[in-house]
Amino acid sequence: MDKTMDKEQDTGYSINRDEWAKRSLFEQLGNIGSEVGRTLKMKRRGRDFEPALIRALDLFDATVTGLITTHPHRAKEVLRAKECFLDALYVKDDPSIETYFMQFAIAARMNSHG
């Protein structure tokens, strides 16, 4: 049995993609950034980061799925951000990916306050 699937089932995590699609791109990327930051922080502390990683990857995938037919150029950028995140996680710890996503969280907050 696939160990990754076992872990995914153990977390009980599943995103409601219909609700996710109703959020602005800024909100989606800001939320992805939260999971990216959580994942990297847990790895730096030597803790189990796999549940946060699963959530982050699911959010990336849900966002790309929503963009692929309507805004393929944006989907490409989100996929590039996903690649940079995975590089920061597995190749070279680069905090600039967290800064990239923080900008979306700030923009989402500004847009929600008028």
Contacts in CASP RR format, 6 or more apart in sequence:
PFRMAT RR
TARGET T0000
AUTHOR 0000-0000-0000
METHOD contacts of the structure
MODEL  1
MDKTMDKEQDTGYSINRDEWAKRSLFEQLGNIGSEVGRTLKMKRRGRDFE
PALIRALDLFDATVTGLITTHPHRAKEVLRAKECFLDALYVKDDPSIETY
FMQFAIAARMNSHG
7 50 0 8 1.000
7 51 0 8 1.000
7 54 0 8 1.000
8 54 0 8 1.000
11 51 0 8 1.000
11 54 0 8 1.000
11 55 0 8 1.000
13 51 0 8 1.000
13 54 0 8 1.000
13 55 0 8 1.000
13 58 0 8 1.000
14 58 0 8 1.000
15 55 0 8 1.000
15 58 0 8 1.000
15 59 0 8 1.000
15 62 0 8 1.000
17 62 0 8 1.000
17 65 0 8 1.000
20 28 0 8 1.000
20 59 0 8 1.000
20 62 0 8 1.000
20 63 0 8 1.000
21 62 0 8 1.000
21 66 0 8 1.000
23 31 0 8 1.000
24 108 0 8 1.000
24 111 0 8 1.000
25 63 0 8 1.000
25 67 0 8 1.000
25 74 0 8 1.000
25 104 0 8 1.000
26 104 0 8 1.000
26 105 0 8 1.000
26 107 0 8 1.000
26 108 0 8 1.000
26 111 0 8 1.000
27 108 0 8 1.000
27 112 0 8 1.000
28 59 0 8 1.000
28 62 0 8 1.000
28 63 0 8 1.000
29 63 0 8 1.000
29 78 0 8 1.000
29 81 0 8 1.000
29 101 0 8 1.000
29 104 0 8 1.000
29 105 0 8 1.000
29 108 0 8 1.000
30 101 0 8 1.000
30 102 0 8 1.000
30 104 0 8 1.000
30 105 0 8 1.000
30 108 0 8 1.000
31 59 0 8 1.000
31 105 0 8 1.000
32 56 0 8 1.000
32 59 0 8 1.000
32 60 0 8 1.000
32 63 0 8 1.000
32 81 0 8 1.000
32 101 0 8 1.000
32 104 0 8 1.000
33 56 0 8 1.000
33 98 0 8 1.000
33 101 0 8 1.000
33 102 0 8 1.000
33 104 0 8 1.000
33 105 0 8 1.000
34 101 0 8 1.000
34 105 0 8 1.000
35 52 0 8 1.000
35 55 0 8 1.000
35 56 0 8 1.000
35 59 0 8 1.000
36 56 0 8 1.000
36 85 0 8 1.000
36 97 0 8 1.000
36 98 0 8 1.000
36 101 0 8 1.000
37 52 0 8 1.000
37 98 0 8 1.000
37 101 0 8 1.000
38 49 0 8 1.000
38 52 0 8 1.000
38 56 0 8 1.000
39 49 0 8 1.000
39 52 0 8 1.000
39 53 0 8 1.000
39 56 0 8 1.000
39 85 0 8 1.000
39 89 0 8 1.000
40 49 0 8 1.000
40 88 0 8 1.000
40 89 0 8 1.000
40 93 0 8 1.000
40 95 0 8 1.000
40 97 0 8 1.000
40 98 0 8 1.000
42 48 0 8 1.000
42 49 0 8 1.000
42 52 0 8 1.000
43 49 0 8 1.000
43 89 0 8 1.000
44 93 0 8 1.000
49 89 0 8 1.000
53 89 0 8 1.000
56 85 0 8 1.000
57 82 0 8 1.000
60 78 0 8 1.000
60 79 0 8 1.000
60 81 0 8 1.000
60 82 0 8 1.000
60 85 0 8 1.000
63 78 0 8 1.000
64 75 0 8 1.000
64 78 0 8 1.000
64 79 0 8 1.000
64 82 0 8 1.000
66 75 0 8 1.000
67 74 0 8 1.000
67 75 0 8 1.000
67 78 0 8 1.000
68 75 0 8 1.000
81 97 0 8 1.000
81 100 0 8 1.000
81 101 0 8 1.000
84 94 0 8 1.000
84 97 0 8 1.000
84 100 0 8 1.000
85 97 0 8 1.000
87 94 0 8 1.000
88 94 0 8 1.000
88 95 0 8 1.000
88 97 0 8 1.000
END
